[in-house]
């Protein structure tokens, strides 16, 4: 496995394709393999780099502390790109990876040529829908009594609910489920760090690189609301929708996800 030492963390990564670099950043509790369905298409046009974030799966280092967590994740991504000579890069972040992508573009603007955010839960802690309050409290309770795997399942199921009452979690294969459960402790730790609240409206308006957003047509309101708030701050941001997709569009609609990520 290819790995890079980034200060006190060892990050697993893999590359596909040639050309200008494109970095994929996964969300909480996930890992690089989440993007497998989209990488083949992306790699026809770019040098694609996918990695397991600090504390996730094959990057088994201790998660960063709660204070400064988001900036640490952005610094990891910056160090990875710099060490691989892959700058400036198109950065594509899914879920919490999109929040990290925003921080990366603000903290290291010279490293990001273009930013694509797919359903980042930006400021969701401050604007949590009432329907999510009960499940979120349940997650905290389960975590507090040591039932971390069950807490992780509850959290993921909350994010993968669909308007018709079905749940995207039920469609995940066993290997994907086990990957998330294996990252339960890191996922729960990341929940304590917030959803990018330190990226204030003033800071976000400083973003200068081109930015676009991908949004599933059947995704929970916590994500569509976050995109709406971000677009208010960045009116030049283009929003593309994937009809019929929930929060894991990168897995269920990989061709659409790749196509939209490639659009300039």
N, C-alpha and C positions, 0 to 999 in steps of 0.2 A: 504494500500500500504506500502511495506517495504521501509524504507528510512534510510540513514546514514548521520549524520552531519559531514561535511568535512570543518573545519575552518568556512568560511563565507558562505558556500553553503550546501544545503540539497539535496542529490542525491537519486533519486528513483532507485531501482534495483529489480530484481527478480531472483530466482534461480530455476534450474531444474536438476535432476539427482544427482548422487553421484560419488565419485572417485576423481581423481586429478583435480584441478580447471582449468577452461578455461574461460577467460574473453572476451566478445564481445564488441567492441567499434564502434559505428556508425559514420557516416559522417555528414557533415554540414546540418543543417535543419532537420535532421531525429530524430529517437528515437529508443528505445530498441525493439519495436515491429517489426521493419524491419527484424529482424532475426527469426521471428516466424516459418517460413517454414523449417529452418535448425536446430532449437533448439532440436526438438524431436530426430533427429538422433544423434546430438552431445551429448545429455543427456544420451544416452545409454552407453556412454563410460566415461563421465566426469561430474563433478559438474559444470554446466554451469551458469555463471553470466552475465546477460545483464543489462545495466543501461542507463538512460537518462543522457547525459552529462550536465554539468553546463549550465544553460540558455535555455535548451531544454525541451519542453513538461512538464512532471511531476516533473522535477528538475528545478523549476521555479526561481532559484536564478538569480541575475544579472550576465550577462556574465563577464568574466574576462577582464581586461583592455587590450588594444592593445599591450602595452609593456609587454613582458613576457607571452603572451597569451598561447603559445604552452607549455611552461614549467608548467604553472598553470594547464592546462588540464592533463598533465602527472602526476602532483602531486595529482590531484584529483583521478586519476585511482590508483595510488600507495596507497593513503590513504584508498580508498574503499577496495582494496585487503587486506591490512593489518588489517583493522577493522573487516573484515569477516574471518580472519585467513585463507586466500585462497592464500598462497604463498608457493613456487613459482608457477606461473600460465602460462599456454599457453595463449598467447595474440593474438587475431584475430581482426584485424582492417580493416574496409571497408572504402574506399575513404579517407576523412580527418582523419578518425579513424586510418588508417594505418600510417599516418604521426605522429599522437599522440603515436601510438604503438612504432614507432622508437625512439621517444623522451623518452618514458617510459623505453625502454630497455637500452638506453644510460645513463639516469639519475639515474635509479634504477635497475642496472643489476641483483642484487640478487633476484628481484621479478619476473623476466621473465625467464621461462624455455625454451620457444620456441616462435618465433614470426612468424605470418602469416599475410602478408599484401595483401589486395585485392584492386588493382588499386589505390594506394595512389598518389595524385597529387603532388608529391614531386618536389619542385622547379619549379612548373608550371608557376608561375608569371614571372620568369626569362626566361622561354622557351615557352612562349605561342604561339601556332600555329596561323598563320595569319588569318585562318578561324574563330578563336575565338575572335579576337580583336574587331570586330564590335559588336557582342552580349555582350561582356564584357562592352564595353563603354555604350551600351544601358542599361545594368543593373545599372551601376553607375548613369546614367542620371535619370532613373526612381526612384532610391532610393533618389536622391538629391531633387526631386520634391515631395517626400512623397508617391509615389505609390509603397510601399514596397511589397505588395502581387504580383503585376504585375512584379516587379523586380525579385522576388523569382522564379516565374514561368519561366521567360525568362532565368534565370541562370540554373534552373533544366533542361529545355528543351534543352539547349545547351549541357549539359553533357549526355543527353539520346538520342542524335541523332544516327541514324544507317546508315550503308552504302547504304541501299536500299531506303533511304529517309523517312522511318517511324520514329516514335519517341516513346521511351519507356514511356514518360509521359502520352501518350494517353491510355496506358494499365493499368495505376494505378487506383485502385478503389477510390471512392469519399472520403472515410475515410482517405486513405493514402495521397491523395492530400491535404485534410484539415489539416492533421498533419503537412505537410511541410509548408503550408501557415501560420499556427499558429506559426511557428518558424521563420517566415520571418525576423523579426527584428534581431534575433540572427544570422541567416544565413548571412545577409548582414554585420553585425558587424564582423563575422568571416572572411569574404572576405578581410576586411581591415588589418587583421593580417598576411597575407601572406600564403605561402604554405611550410613552414618549411625551409625557407632560412637560418635560424640560424643553422640548421643542416648541417654544411659544409662538404665537402668531407673528410677533415681530421677527423672530429668527427665521421662521418658514418663509416669510416674504423676501428674505435675502437670497433664496434659492435662485440660481441663474441658469443652471443647465436645463435643456429641454426635458420635460417630464410628461409622462402619460400614465393613465391608470386603467386597470382591467377589473371589471366587476361582473360577477355572475348574476344572471337574471333571477335566480331563485335563492339568492344568498340571504342570510339574516340581516335585519335592519341595522345591527351594530356596525356592519361593514359599509353598507350603502350610505348610512348617515356620516360615517367618517370620511368617505370620499366626497360627499357634499360639502362638509366643513373645509376640507383641504382645497376643493375647487374654489370656494369663496375667497380663500387666501391667495390662490394661484389661478386666476381666471384663464390663463393661457394653457392650463393643463387639459389635455384631451382625455376624455373618458370613453373607453370602448367596452361594450357589453357582450357577454357570451350567453346567448339565450338558452334557458334550461339548465344552466350550471349553478351549483352551489359553491360553498367556500373552497372545495378542493377541485376547482376547475382544472388546475394543472395536472391532475391525475385523471379526471373523468373526461376532459375535453383537451387533451394535450396538443392536438393539431391547431385548434383555435387559439390556445394559449401561446403557442410558438409563433403563429402568424401575427398576432397582435403585438407580441414582444419585439418582433422584427421590424414593425412599422416605424418609420422615422418620424 
